[in-house]
Amino acid sequence: MGLRLTRAVRQQLLDNNDGFTISTYYEEKNFREQRDYSIKDGKLHIRARGKTSWADSHFDDEWVADEDETHRFLYRHKDELV
């Protein structure tokens, strides 16, 4: 893909890849996180689940990606998208 990821191109990728999902996992000494990414209705949805070193430190958060998060995601995964 040699396209620049302009706002219009990002939106076209999101629209063309509705239903695409992928998970990532990150772990270091006192932290672990799984992120589930899904493209629905022209938006990138993120769910982050994990644990830090603090007691009662489990987290499970969901949000719609902002412009920067969407750009980074599409750039990293451009070879997997239509």
N, C-alpha and C positions, 0 to 999 in steps of 0.2 A: 504494500500500500504506500504510494508516494504522495498521498493527499495531505495537505495541511489540515490540521484539526480545528478549523474555524468553527464558530458557533453553529452555522448551518450544516457543516459536515458532521459535527458531533450529533446534532439532532437527527440527521438522516441515519447515522449508524444506530442510534438508539431505536428509531422507528423500525429499521430493517431487522433488528435483532431482538424483537419482543419475545420474551420467554427464555432468553439466554441466562444461564446461572453458572456460577463458578465459586469455589471456596478457596480461601488461602489460610495458612496456619503459620503463626510466628511464636517462637518460644525463646526466652532467655532466662537467666538465673531466677529472677523473682517475678516473672511475668509470662503469661501465655494468652494467646488470643486466636480465635477462629473468626474469620470474616466471611460472610455469605453475601455475594453480590448477585442481584437479579435485575433484569431490565423488564419493566412493566409500564405500559401506557406512556412510552416515550421518556421515561425517567429511570435513573439508576437508583435502586434501593439497596441500602447496606444494613446488615445486621452484624453487630460485633458481640461476641460472647467470650468470656475468659475469666481470668483470676490473676490478682496481684498478690504480693506477699503479706498484705495486711489481713488480719482476721476479718471475717465477713466481707471479703473483698471480691466476691463474684459479681460479674456485671453481665448484662444482657440488654443492649441498646439497639434501637432501629431508627433510621432516618433516611431521608431522600438526599442524595449527594448534591453538593453545590457545584458550581461551574468548575472550580479547580479540581475537586475530587473526581468529577466526571471526566475531565480532560486527562488526568493522570491514569485513570482506569482504562479509558479507551486507548491511550497510547501504549500502555503495558500489554493490553490484550488484543491489539489490532490484528494480529495474525490469526486469532481464533474467531473473529467476527466476519460476517458476510459483507 
